[in-house]
Amino acid sequence: MAKKPFINKYGFVEYPFLHDQRKGKNWWFFNLLEDYLKRRCKHRLGNEYTKNDMEVDMMTFLHETKLKFFALVPVGMGMEFKLIGKYRSEDLMHLEDPVPFIGETYGGGKFKVNIYHEGTFAGTENYKTHGDPKWVEIPDDD
């Protein structure tokens, strides 16, 4: 899984990506695609691939990917996923962090973002925002 801030054994928050150059360059796309990139690089290059190989591979197909945003709605003992937005990755490439965008566009709640490459599921990430929900379910035509 991708690196996220965590509390270390001394009770301090650590930010593994703090000094990572990807932080300023669409790091959240890398988080969404990390497992998919590992599989692609392992298939293409064998076990000797590097993180740089993964970044180069990501930039070759990132413009072809699509994103779907879902709201997580508790239903009984489980969760229901309501489709609330569809975007081309190019449209959200300018975002440094998706959480403020999600909060402004869809309000508060729990959200799931799925990324697809050529129709194939490539990764997912969950986000939580604060505030009142203002999303509306849309039909899925794919």
Summary of the structure (lengths in Angstrom):
residues: 142
radius of gyration: 16.3
end to end distance: 27.2
largest distance: 48.9
contacts: 352
relative contact order: 0.16
helix: 37%
strand: 36%
